[in-house]
Structure formats: structure tokens, C-alpha cells
């Protein structure tokens, strides 16, 4: 993996970690159960994407 590709993966990891954290926090604060469930699913999606990027290293 080139240094440029490594920088891209590290950047993507940071973005996915941020989105995962934000969606987890938001899901716990929402009062609408349908919306909270959807945001929790988004959190799971970002967790999976984070793990896929991590496996590239």
C-alpha cells in the first residue's frame, strides 16, 4: 500500500469513527422510536464500514 493510499484509509477511518459516534449519541437522545431505530441502524452501518477500512490495514 502506498503512503497516499494509507493516508486515504486513515482519513476514512476517522470519518467513519466520527459518524459512528455521532449516530450512536443521537440515537440515544431521540424520542421518536422509529427515527431512533433508523439512526441506530446507521450507526451499525458506520461500524461495519469502519471495520472494513480497518481490515485494509
PDBQT receptor file of N, H, CA, C and O in Angstrom, charges set to zero:
ATOM      1  N   UNK A   1       0.848  -1.166   0.000  1.00  0.00    +0.000 N 
ATOM      2  CA  UNK A   1       0.000   0.000   0.000  1.00  0.00    +0.000 C 
ATOM      3  C   UNK A   1       0.899   1.237   0.000  1.00  0.00    +0.000 C 
ATOM      4  O   UNK A   1       1.840   1.342   0.787  1.00  0.00    +0.000 OA
ATOM      5  N   UNK A   2       0.591   2.155  -0.889  1.00  0.00    +0.000 N 
ATOM      6  H   UNK A   2      -0.173   2.070  -1.528  1.00  0.00    +0.000 HD
ATOM      7  CA  UNK A   2       1.394   3.375  -0.965  1.00  0.00    +0.000 C 
ATOM      8  C   UNK A   2       1.055   4.298   0.201  1.00  0.00    +0.000 C 
ATOM      9  O   UNK A   2       0.047   4.114   0.885  1.00  0.00    +0.000 OA
ATOM     10  N   UNK A   3       1.903   5.279   0.411  1.00  0.00    +0.000 N 
ATOM     11  H   UNK A   3       2.721   5.428  -0.144  1.00  0.00    +0.000 HD
ATOM     12  CA  UNK A   3       1.660   6.214   1.509  1.00  0.00    +0.000 C 
ATOM     13  C   UNK A   3       0.390   7.033   1.259  1.00  0.00    +0.000 C 
ATOM     14  O   UNK A   3      -0.320   7.386   2.200  1.00  0.00    +0.000 OA
ATOM     15  N   UNK A   4       0.108   7.331  -0.006  1.00  0.00    +0.000 N 
ATOM     16  H   UNK A   4       0.684   7.044  -0.771  1.00  0.00    +0.000 HD
ATOM     17  CA  UNK A   4      -1.101   8.083  -0.335  1.00  0.00    +0.000 C 
ATOM     18  C   UNK A   4      -2.349   7.250  -0.040  1.00  0.00    +0.000 C 
ATOM     19  O   UNK A   4      -3.340   7.774   0.468  1.00  0.00    +0.000 OA
ATOM     20  N   UNK A   5      -2.303   5.973  -0.352  1.00  0.00    +0.000 N 
ATOM     21  H   UNK A   5      -1.498   5.547  -0.764  1.00  0.00    +0.000 HD
ATOM     22  CA  UNK A   5      -3.428   5.087  -0.063  1.00  0.00    +0.000 C 
ATOM     23  C   UNK A   5      -3.610   4.931   1.445  1.00  0.00    +0.000 C 
ATOM     24  O   UNK A   5      -4.740   4.895   1.933  1.00  0.00    +0.000 OA
ATOM     25  N   UNK A   6      -2.517   4.841   2.173  1.00  0.00    +0.000 N 
ATOM     26  H   UNK A   6      -1.600   4.871   1.776  1.00  0.00    +0.000 HD
ATOM     27  CA  UNK A   6      -2.583   4.724   3.622  1.00  0.00    +0.000 C 
ATOM     28  C   UNK A   6      -3.219   5.970   4.238  1.00  0.00    +0.000 C 
ATOM     29  O   UNK A   6      -4.025   5.866   5.163  1.00  0.00    +0.000 OA
ATOM     30  N   UNK A   7      -2.859   7.131   3.731  1.00  0.00    +0.000 N 
ATOM     31  H   UNK A   7      -2.205   7.214   2.980  1.00  0.00    +0.000 HD
ATOM     32  CA  UNK A   7      -3.473   8.369   4.213  1.00  0.00    +0.000 C 
ATOM     33  C   UNK A   7      -4.971   8.378   3.950  1.00  0.00    +0.000 C 
ATOM     34  O   UNK A   7      -5.745   8.835   4.791  1.00  0.00    +0.000 OA
ATOM     35  N   UNK A   8      -5.388   7.874   2.785  1.00  0.00    +0.000 N 
ATOM     36  H   UNK A   8      -4.759   7.502   2.102  1.00  0.00    +0.000 HD
ATOM     37  CA  UNK A   8      -6.807   7.805   2.458  1.00  0.00    +0.000 C 
ATOM     38  C   UNK A   8      -7.539   6.893   3.442  1.00  0.00    +0.000 C 
ATOM     39  O   UNK A   8      -8.608   7.250   3.937  1.00  0.00    +0.000 OA
ATOM     40  N   UNK A   9      -6.980   5.732   3.725  1.00  0.00    +0.000 N 
ATOM     41  H   UNK A   9      -6.112   5.442   3.323  1.00  0.00    +0.000 HD
ATOM     42  CA  UNK A   9      -7.618   4.782   4.633  1.00  0.00    +0.000 C 
ATOM     43  C   UNK A   9      -7.695   5.368   6.044  1.00  0.00    +0.000 C 
ATOM     44  O   UNK A   9      -8.715   5.228   6.719  1.00  0.00    +0.000 OA
ATOM     45  N   UNK A  10      -6.625   6.021   6.489  1.00  0.00    +0.000 N 
ATOM     46  H   UNK A  10      -5.796   6.135   5.941  1.00  0.00    +0.000 HD
ATOM     47  CA  UNK A  10      -6.638   6.643   7.813  1.00  0.00    +0.000 C 
ATOM     48  C   UNK A  10      -7.692   7.736   7.896  1.00  0.00    +0.000 C 
ATOM     49  O   UNK A  10      -8.376   7.869   8.910  1.00  0.00    +0.000 OA
ATOM     50  N   UNK A  11      -7.825   8.518   6.830  1.00  0.00    +0.000 N 
ATOM     51  H   UNK A  11      -7.270   8.410   6.005  1.00  0.00    +0.000 HD
ATOM     52  CA  UNK A  11      -8.833   9.572   6.781  1.00  0.00    +0.000 C 
ATOM     53  C   UNK A  11     -10.238   8.964   6.812  1.00  0.00    +0.000 C 
ATOM     54  O   UNK A  11     -11.115   9.454   7.523  1.00  0.00    +0.000 OA
ATOM     55  N   UNK A  12     -10.443   7.909   6.045  1.00  0.00    +0.000 N 
ATOM     56  H   UNK A  12      -9.730   7.512   5.467  1.00  0.00    +0.000 HD
ATOM     57  CA  UNK A  12     -11.746   7.239   6.011  1.00  0.00    +0.000 C 
ATOM     58  C   UNK A  12     -12.081   6.646   7.380  1.00  0.00    +0.000 C 
ATOM     59  O   UNK A  12     -13.233   6.697   7.810  1.00  0.00    +0.000 OA
ATOM     60  N   UNK A  13     -11.085   6.087   8.065  1.00  0.00    +0.000 N 
ATOM     61  H   UNK A  13     -10.149   6.046   7.716  1.00  0.00    +0.000 HD
ATOM     62  CA  UNK A  13     -11.308   5.552   9.414  1.00  0.00    +0.000 C 
ATOM     63  C   UNK A  13     -11.771   6.658  10.367  1.00  0.00    +0.000 C 
ATOM     64  O   UNK A  13     -12.680   6.455  11.170  1.00  0.00    +0.000 OA
ATOM     65  N   UNK A  14     -11.150   7.801  10.270  1.00  0.00    +0.000 N 
ATOM     66  H   UNK A  14     -10.410   7.966   9.617  1.00  0.00    +0.000 HD
ATOM     67  CA  UNK A  14     -11.536   8.925  11.126  1.00  0.00    +0.000 C 
ATOM     68  C   UNK A  14     -12.960   9.385  10.858  1.00  0.00    +0.000 C 
ATOM     69  O   UNK A  14     -13.715   9.670  11.788  1.00  0.00    +0.000 OA
ATOM     70  N   UNK A  15     -13.321   9.455   9.587  1.00  0.00    +0.000 N 
ATOM     71  H   UNK A  15     -12.708   9.223   8.832  1.00  0.00    +0.000 HD
ATOM     72  CA  UNK A  15     -14.674   9.877   9.231  1.00  0.00    +0.000 C 
ATOM     73  C   UNK A  15     -15.717   8.862   9.698  1.00  0.00    +0.000 C 
ATOM     74  O   UNK A  15     -16.749   9.237  10.255  1.00  0.00    +0.000 OA
ATOM     75  N   UNK A  16     -15.450   7.600   9.474  1.00  0.00    +0.000 N 
ATOM     76  H   UNK A  16     -14.611   7.295   9.022  1.00  0.00    +0.000 HD
ATOM     77  CA  UNK A  16     -16.400   6.565   9.889  1.00  0.00    +0.000 C 
ATOM     78  C   UNK A  16     -16.526   6.503  11.406  1.00  0.00    +0.000 C 
ATOM     79  O   UNK A  16     -17.622   6.290  11.925  1.00  0.00    +0.000 OA
ATOM     80  N   UNK A  17     -15.433   6.684  12.116  1.00  0.00    +0.000 N 
ATOM     81  H   UNK A  17     -14.543   6.857  11.695  1.00  0.00    +0.000 HD
ATOM     82  CA  UNK A  17     -15.485   6.692  13.575  1.00  0.00    +0.000 C 
ATOM     83  C   UNK A  17     -16.325   7.870  14.067  1.00  0.00    +0.000 C 
ATOM     84  O   UNK A  17     -17.119   7.729  14.997  1.00  0.00    +0.000 OA
ATOM     85  N   UNK A  18     -16.147   9.022  13.442  1.00  0.00    +0.000 N 
ATOM     86  H   UNK A  18     -15.502   9.137  12.686  1.00  0.00    +0.000 HD
ATOM     87  CA  UNK A  18     -16.929  10.212  13.807  1.00  0.00    +0.000 C 
ATOM     88  C   UNK A  18     -18.417   9.982  13.551  1.00  0.00    +0.000 C 
ATOM     89  O   UNK A  18     -19.249  10.290  14.405  1.00  0.00    +0.000 OA
ATOM     90  N   UNK A  19     -18.755   9.441  12.381  1.00  0.00    +0.000 N 
ATOM     91  H   UNK A  19     -18.079   9.190  11.687  1.00  0.00    +0.000 HD
ATOM     92  CA  UNK A  19     -20.160   9.203  12.048  1.00  0.00    +0.000 C 
ATOM     93  C   UNK A  19     -20.772   8.149  12.971  1.00  0.00    +0.000 C 
ATOM     94  O   UNK A  19     -21.929   8.269  13.374  1.00  0.00    +0.000 OA
ATOM     95  N   UNK A  20     -20.003   7.130  13.300  1.00  0.00    +0.000 N 
ATOM     96  H   UNK A  20     -19.063   7.033  12.972  1.00  0.00    +0.000 HD
ATOM     97  CA  UNK A  20     -20.475   6.084  14.211  1.00  0.00    +0.000 C 
ATOM     98  C   UNK A  20     -20.796   6.689  15.576  1.00  0.00    +0.000 C 
ATOM     99  O   UNK A  20     -21.860   6.432  16.140  1.00  0.00    +0.000 OA
ATOM    100  N   UNK A  21     -19.882   7.486  16.100  1.00  0.00    +0.000 N 
ATOM    101  H   UNK A  21     -19.017   7.696  15.643  1.00  0.00    +0.000 HD
ATOM    102  CA  UNK A  21     -20.067   8.098  17.410  1.00  0.00    +0.000 C 
ATOM    103  C   UNK A  21     -21.263   9.053  17.414  1.00  0.00    +0.000 C 
ATOM    104  O   UNK A  21     -22.084   9.027  18.331  1.00  0.00    +0.000 OA
ATOM    105  N   UNK A  22     -21.355   9.890  16.389  1.00  0.00    +0.000 N 
ATOM    106  H   UNK A  22     -20.688   9.911  15.644  1.00  0.00    +0.000 HD
ATOM    107  CA  UNK A  22     -22.463  10.849  16.320  1.00  0.00    +0.000 C 
ATOM    108  C   UNK A  22     -23.814  10.141  16.223  1.00  0.00    +0.000 C 
ATOM    109  O   UNK A  22     -24.771  10.531  16.890  1.00  0.00    +0.000 OA
ATOM    110  N   UNK A  23     -23.888   9.119  15.407  1.00  0.00    +0.000 N 
ATOM    111  H   UNK A  23     -23.110   8.802  14.865  1.00  0.00    +0.000 HD
ATOM    112  CA  UNK A  23     -25.170   8.427  15.243  1.00  0.00    +0.000 C 
ATOM    113  C   UNK A  23     -25.549   7.658  16.503  1.00  0.00    +0.000 C 
ATOM    114  O   UNK A  23     -26.731   7.576  16.839  1.00  0.00    +0.000 OA
ATOM    115  N   UNK A  24     -24.568   7.091  17.208  1.00  0.00    +0.000 N 
ATOM    116  H   UNK A  24     -23.608   7.157  16.935  1.00  0.00    +0.000 HD
ATOM    117  CA  UNK A  24     -24.871   6.400  18.468  1.00  0.00    +0.000 C 
ATOM    118  C   UNK A  24     -25.413   7.380  19.502  1.00  0.00    +0.000 C 
ATOM    119  O   UNK A  24     -26.399   7.089  20.179  1.00  0.00    +0.000 OA
ATOM    120  N   UNK A  25     -24.784   8.517  19.622  1.00  0.00    +0.000 N 
ATOM    121  H   UNK A  25     -23.983   8.753  19.072  1.00  0.00    +0.000 HD
ATOM    122  CA  UNK A  25     -25.224   9.522  20.590  1.00  0.00    +0.000 C 
ATOM    123  C   UNK A  25     -26.602  10.062  20.224  1.00  0.00    +0.000 C 
ATOM    124  O   UNK A  25     -27.447  10.258  21.096  1.00  0.00    +0.000 OA
ATOM    125  N   UNK A  26     -26.825  10.299  18.949  1.00  0.00    +0.000 N 
ATOM    126  H   UNK A  26     -26.138  10.140  18.240  1.00  0.00    +0.000 HD
ATOM    127  CA  UNK A  26     -28.111  10.828  18.505  1.00  0.00    +0.000 C 
ATOM    128  C   UNK A  26     -29.225   9.821  18.721  1.00  0.00    +0.000 C 
ATOM    129  O   UNK A  26     -30.320  10.195  19.140  1.00  0.00    +0.000 OA
ATOM    130  N   UNK A  27     -28.967   8.554  18.444  1.00  0.00    +0.000 N 
ATOM    131  H   UNK A  27     -28.078   8.250  18.104  1.00  0.00    +0.000 HD
ATOM    132  CA  UNK A  27     -29.992   7.524  18.607  1.00  0.00    +0.000 C 
ATOM    133  C   UNK A  27     -30.478   7.440  20.049  1.00  0.00    +0.000 C 
ATOM    134  O   UNK A  27     -31.654   7.171  20.294  1.00  0.00    +0.000 OA
ATOM    135  N   UNK A  28     -29.583   7.666  20.997  1.00  0.00    +0.000 N 
ATOM    136  H   UNK A  28     -28.628   7.883  20.798  1.00  0.00    +0.000 HD
ATOM    137  CA  UNK A  28     -29.993   7.579  22.403  1.00  0.00    +0.000 C 
ATOM    138  C   UNK A  28     -30.793   8.800  22.844  1.00  0.00    +0.000 C 
ATOM    139  O   UNK A  28     -31.528   8.736  23.830  1.00  0.00    +0.000 OA
ATOM    140  N   UNK A  29     -30.657   9.906  22.128  1.00  0.00    +0.000 N 
ATOM    141  H   UNK A  29     -30.059   9.958  21.327  1.00  0.00    +0.000 HD
ATOM    142  CA  UNK A  29     -31.341  11.142  22.512  1.00  0.00    +0.000 C 
ATOM    143  C   UNK A  29     -32.699  11.319  21.839  1.00  0.00    +0.000 C 
ATOM    144  O   UNK A  29     -33.518  12.116  22.297  1.00  0.00    +0.000 OA
ATOM    145  N   UNK A  30     -32.941  10.587  20.762  1.00  0.00    +0.000 N 
ATOM    146  H   UNK A  30     -32.276   9.939  20.390  1.00  0.00    +0.000 HD
ATOM    147  CA  UNK A  30     -34.197  10.762  20.033  1.00  0.00    +0.000 C 
ATOM    148  C   UNK A  30     -35.367  10.165  20.799  1.00  0.00    +0.000 C 
ATOM    149  O   UNK A  30     -35.244   9.113  21.426  1.00  0.00    +0.000 OA
ATOM    150  N   UNK A  31     -36.503  10.849  20.740  1.00  0.00    +0.000 N 
ATOM    151  H   UNK A  31     -36.603  11.704  20.230  1.00  0.00    +0.000 HD
ATOM    152  CA  UNK A  31     -37.692  10.376  21.423  1.00  0.00    +0.000 C 
ATOM    153  C   UNK A  31     -38.592   9.552  20.511  1.00  0.00    +0.000 C 
ATOM    154  O   UNK A  31     -39.344   8.699  20.982  1.00  0.00    +0.000 OA
ATOM    155  N   UNK A  32     -38.518   9.801  19.222  1.00  0.00    +0.000 N 
ATOM    156  H   UNK A  32     -37.907  10.494  18.838  1.00  0.00    +0.000 HD
ATOM    157  CA  UNK A  32     -39.317   9.030  18.266  1.00  0.00    +0.000 C 
ATOM    158  C   UNK A  32     -38.668   7.663  18.086  1.00  0.00    +0.000 C 
ATOM    159  O   UNK A  32     -37.540   7.583  17.601  1.00  0.00    +0.000 OA
ATOM    160  N   UNK A  33     -39.354   6.587  18.465  1.00  0.00    +0.000 N 
ATOM    161  H   UNK A  33     -40.271   6.652  18.859  1.00  0.00    +0.000 HD
ATOM    162  CA  UNK A  33     -38.734   5.256  18.397  1.00  0.00    +0.000 C 
ATOM    163  C   UNK A  33     -38.390   4.811  16.979  1.00  0.00    +0.000 C 
ATOM    164  O   UNK A  33     -37.393   4.116  16.780  1.00  0.00    +0.000 OA
ATOM    165  N   UNK A  34     -39.185   5.193  16.003  1.00  0.00    +0.000 N 
ATOM    166  H   UNK A  34     -39.995   5.758  16.165  1.00  0.00    +0.000 HD
ATOM    167  CA  UNK A  34     -38.895   4.815  14.616  1.00  0.00    +0.000 C 
ATOM    168  C   UNK A  34     -37.630   5.492  14.125  1.00  0.00    +0.000 C 
ATOM    169  O   UNK A  34     -36.770   4.859  13.512  1.00  0.00    +0.000 OA
ATOM    170  N   UNK A  35     -37.524   6.774  14.398  1.00  0.00    +0.000 N 
ATOM    171  H   UNK A  35     -38.222   7.288  14.896  1.00  0.00    +0.000 HD
ATOM    172  CA  UNK A  35     -36.337   7.525  13.985  1.00  0.00    +0.000 C 
ATOM    173  C   UNK A  35     -35.106   7.055  14.749  1.00  0.00    +0.000 C 
ATOM    174  O   UNK A  35     -34.024   6.936  14.173  1.00  0.00    +0.000 OA
ATOM    175  N   UNK A  36     -35.263   6.791  16.029  1.00  0.00    +0.000 N 
ATOM    176  H   UNK A  36     -36.141   6.887  16.497  1.00  0.00    +0.000 HD
ATOM    177  CA  UNK A  36     -34.141   6.302  16.835  1.00  0.00    +0.000 C 
ATOM    178  C   UNK A  36     -33.648   4.965  16.312  1.00  0.00    +0.000 C 
ATOM    179  O   UNK A  36     -32.443   4.717  16.276  1.00  0.00    +0.000 OA
ATOM    180  N   UNK A  37     -34.571   4.102  15.905  1.00  0.00    +0.000 N 
ATOM    181  H   UNK A  37     -35.550   4.303  15.934  1.00  0.00    +0.000 HD
ATOM    182  CA  UNK A  37     -34.201   2.802  15.344  1.00  0.00    +0.000 C 
ATOM    183  C   UNK A  37     -33.433   2.969  14.037  1.00  0.00    +0.000 C 
ATOM    184  O   UNK A  37     -32.442   2.278  13.800  1.00  0.00    +0.000 OA
ATOM    185  N   UNK A  38     -33.892   3.883  13.197  1.00  0.00    +0.000 N 
ATOM    186  H   UNK A  38     -34.697   4.444  13.390  1.00  0.00    +0.000 HD
ATOM    187  CA  UNK A  38     -33.221   4.129  11.920  1.00  0.00    +0.000 C 
ATOM    188  C   UNK A  38     -31.805   4.655  12.140  1.00  0.00    +0.000 C 
ATOM    189  O   UNK A  38     -30.868   4.218  11.473  1.00  0.00    +0.000 OA
ATOM    190  N   UNK A  39     -31.649   5.588  13.070  1.00  0.00    +0.000 N 
ATOM    191  H   UNK A  39     -32.410   5.944  13.613  1.00  0.00    +0.000 HD
ATOM    192  CA  UNK A  39     -30.324   6.154  13.346  1.00  0.00    +0.000 C 
ATOM    193  C   UNK A  39     -29.412   5.097  13.964  1.00  0.00    +0.000 C 
ATOM    194  O   UNK A  39     -28.207   5.096  13.714  1.00  0.00    +0.000 OA
ATOM    195  N   UNK A  40     -29.976   4.203  14.763  1.00  0.00    +0.000 N 
ATOM    196  H   UNK A  40     -30.955   4.204  14.966  1.00  0.00    +0.000 HD
ATOM    197  CA  UNK A  40     -29.181   3.106  15.314  1.00  0.00    +0.000 C 
ATOM    198  C   UNK A  40     -28.701   2.177  14.203  1.00  0.00    +0.000 C 
ATOM    199  O   UNK A  40     -27.585   1.661  14.263  1.00  0.00    +0.000 OA
ATOM    200  N   UNK A  41     -29.539   1.962  13.189  1.00  0.00    +0.000 N 
ATOM    201  H   UNK A  41     -30.445   2.381  13.140  1.00  0.00    +0.000 HD
ATOM    202  CA  UNK A  41     -29.118   1.166  12.027  1.00  0.00    +0.000 C 
ATOM    203  C   UNK A  41     -27.982   1.857  11.288  1.00  0.00    +0.000 C 
ATOM    204  O   UNK A  41     -27.042   1.206  10.832  1.00  0.00    +0.000 OA
ATOM    205  N   UNK A  42     -28.070   3.176  11.171  1.00  0.00    +0.000 N 
ATOM    206  H   UNK A  42     -28.833   3.706  11.542  1.00  0.00    +0.000 HD
ATOM    207  CA  UNK A  42     -26.985   3.938  10.539  1.00  0.00    +0.000 C 
ATOM    208  C   UNK A  42     -25.688   3.779  11.325  1.00  0.00    +0.000 C 
ATOM    209  O   UNK A  42     -24.609   3.666  10.744  1.00  0.00    +0.000 OA
ATOM    210  N   UNK A  43     -25.804   3.770  12.633  1.00  0.00    +0.000 N 
ATOM    211  H   UNK A  43     -26.681   3.861  13.105  1.00  0.00    +0.000 HD
ATOM    212  CA  UNK A  43     -24.635   3.570  13.476  1.00  0.00    +0.000 C 
ATOM    213  C   UNK A  43     -24.005   2.212  13.197  1.00  0.00    +0.000 C 
ATOM    214  O   UNK A  43     -22.783   2.095  13.110  1.00  0.00    +0.000 OA
ATOM    215  N   UNK A  44     -24.825   1.207  13.060  1.00  0.00    +0.000 N 
ATOM    216  H   UNK A  44     -25.818   1.302  13.131  1.00  0.00    +0.000 HD
ATOM    217  CA  UNK A  44     -24.323  -0.141  12.760  1.00  0.00    +0.000 C 
ATOM    218  C   UNK A  44     -23.646  -0.168  11.390  1.00  0.00    +0.000 C 
ATOM    219  O   UNK A  44     -22.610  -0.809  11.215  1.00  0.00    +0.000 OA
ATOM    220  N   UNK A  45     -24.229   0.523  10.433  1.00  0.00    +0.000 N 
ATOM    221  H   UNK A  45     -25.071   1.044  10.575  1.00  0.00    +0.000 HD
ATOM    222  CA  UNK A  45     -23.633   0.591   9.096  1.00  0.00    +0.000 C 
ATOM    223  C   UNK A  45     -22.252   1.238   9.147  1.00  0.00    +0.000 C 
ATOM    224  O   UNK A  45     -21.309   0.755   8.520  1.00  0.00    +0.000 OA
ATOM    225  N   UNK A  46     -22.140   2.328   9.894  1.00  0.00    +0.000 N 
ATOM    226  H   UNK A  46     -22.906   2.721  10.403  1.00  0.00    +0.000 HD
ATOM    227  CA  UNK A  46     -20.845   3.005  10.001  1.00  0.00    +0.000 C 
ATOM    228  C   UNK A  46     -19.831   2.151  10.767  1.00  0.00    +0.000 C 
ATOM    229  O   UNK A  46     -18.634   2.218  10.490  1.00  0.00    +0.000 OA
ATOM    230  N   UNK A  47     -20.293   1.361  11.715  1.00  0.00    +0.000 N 
ATOM    231  H   UNK A  47     -21.266   1.306  11.940  1.00  0.00    +0.000 HD
ATOM    232  CA  UNK A  47     -19.408   0.443  12.421  1.00  0.00    +0.000 C 
ATOM    233  C   UNK A  47     -18.859  -0.606  11.458  1.00  0.00    +0.000 C 
ATOM    234  O   UNK A  47     -17.672  -0.930  11.492  1.00  0.00    +0.000 OA
ATOM    235  N   UNK A  48     -19.729  -1.131  10.605  1.00  0.00    +0.000 N 
ATOM    236  H   UNK A  48     -20.693  -0.867  10.578  1.00  0.00    +0.000 HD
ATOM    237  CA  UNK A  48     -19.298  -2.127   9.617  1.00  0.00    +0.000 C 
ATOM    238  C   UNK A  48     -18.308  -1.522   8.621  1.00  0.00    +0.000 C 
ATOM    239  O   UNK A  48     -17.312  -2.155   8.269  1.00  0.00    +0.000 OA
ATOM    240  N   UNK A  49     -18.583  -0.300   8.170  1.00  0.00    +0.000 N 
ATOM    241  H   UNK A  49     -19.392   0.214   8.456  1.00  0.00    +0.000 HD
ATOM    242  CA  UNK A  49     -17.663   0.363   7.243  1.00  0.00    +0.000 C 
ATOM    243  C   UNK A  49     -16.315   0.630   7.911  1.00  0.00    +0.000 C 
ATOM    244  O   UNK A  49     -15.266   0.459   7.290  1.00  0.00    +0.000 OA
ATOM    245  N   UNK A  50     -16.345   1.049   9.171  1.00  0.00    +0.000 N 
ATOM    246  H   UNK A  50     -17.197   1.189   9.675  1.00  0.00    +0.000 HD
ATOM    247  CA  UNK A  50     -15.107   1.265   9.919  1.00  0.00    +0.000 C 
ATOM    248  C   UNK A  50     -14.285  -0.024   9.959  1.00  0.00    +0.000 C 
ATOM    249  O   UNK A  50     -13.078  -0.007   9.718  1.00  0.00    +0.000 OA
ATOM    250  N   UNK A  51     -14.938  -1.124  10.259  1.00  0.00    +0.000 N 
ATOM    251  H   UNK A  51     -15.919  -1.138  10.454  1.00  0.00    +0.000 HD
ATOM    252  CA  UNK A  51     -14.232  -2.413  10.343  1.00  0.00    +0.000 C 
ATOM    253  C   UNK A  51     -13.670  -2.836   8.989  1.00  0.00    +0.000 C 
ATOM    254  O   UNK A  51     -12.582  -3.410   8.925  1.00  0.00    +0.000 OA
ATOM    255  N   UNK A  52     -14.397  -2.561   7.905  1.00  0.00    +0.000 N 
ATOM    256  H   UNK A  52     -15.280  -2.095   7.956  1.00  0.00    +0.000 HD
ATOM    257  CA  UNK A  52     -13.893  -2.908   6.569  1.00  0.00    +0.000 C 
ATOM    258  C   UNK A  52     -12.634  -2.107   6.235  1.00  0.00    +0.000 C 
ATOM    259  O   UNK A  52     -11.663  -2.650   5.708  1.00  0.00    +0.000 OA
ATOM    260  N   UNK A  53     -12.663  -0.809   6.547  1.00  0.00    +0.000 N 
ATOM    261  H   UNK A  53     -13.452  -0.368   6.974  1.00  0.00    +0.000 HD
ATOM    262  CA  UNK A  53     -11.477   0.017   6.305  1.00  0.00    +0.000 C 
ATOM    263  C   UNK A  53     -10.321  -0.448   7.199  1.00  0.00    +0.000 C 
ATOM    264  O   UNK A  53      -9.171  -0.478   6.759  1.00  0.00    +0.000 OA
ATOM    265  N   UNK A  54     -10.620  -0.806   8.438  1.00  0.00    +0.000 N 
ATOM    266  H   UNK A  54     -11.554  -0.781   8.796  1.00  0.00    +0.000 HD
ATOM    267  CA  UNK A  54      -9.581  -1.265   9.354  1.00  0.00    +0.000 C 
ATOM    268  C   UNK A  54      -8.934  -2.554   8.842  1.00  0.00    +0.000 C 
ATOM    269  O   UNK A  54      -7.730  -2.754   9.007  1.00  0.00    +0.000 OA
ATOM    270  N   UNK A  55      -9.721  -3.415   8.230  1.00  0.00    +0.000 N 
ATOM    271  H   UNK A  55     -10.698  -3.253   8.096  1.00  0.00    +0.000 HD
ATOM    272  CA  UNK A  55      -9.184  -4.658   7.699  1.00  0.00    +0.000 C 
ATOM    273  C   UNK A  55      -8.263  -4.447   6.501  1.00  0.00    +0.000 C 
ATOM    274  O   UNK A  55      -7.506  -5.345   6.134  1.00  0.00    +0.000 OA
ATOM    275  N   UNK A  56      -8.326  -3.263   5.892  1.00  0.00    +0.000 N 
ATOM    276  H   UNK A  56      -8.941  -2.533   6.190  1.00  0.00    +0.000 HD
ATOM    277  CA  UNK A  56      -7.412  -2.983   4.788  1.00  0.00    +0.000 C 
ATOM    278  C   UNK A  56      -5.977  -2.804   5.281  1.00  0.00    +0.000 C 
ATOM    279  O   UNK A  56      -5.020  -2.973   4.526  1.00  0.00    +0.000 OA
ATOM    280  N   UNK A  57      -5.850  -2.459   6.553  1.00  0.00    +0.000 N 
ATOM    281  H   UNK A  57      -6.628  -2.321   7.166  1.00  0.00    +0.000 HD
ATOM    282  CA  UNK A  57      -4.504  -2.248   7.102  1.00  0.00    +0.000 C 
ATOM    283  C   UNK A  57      -3.943  -3.550   7.469  1.00  0.00    +0.000 C 
ATOM    284  O   UNK A  57      -2.814  -3.621   7.954  1.00  0.00    +0.000 OA
TER     285      UNK A  57
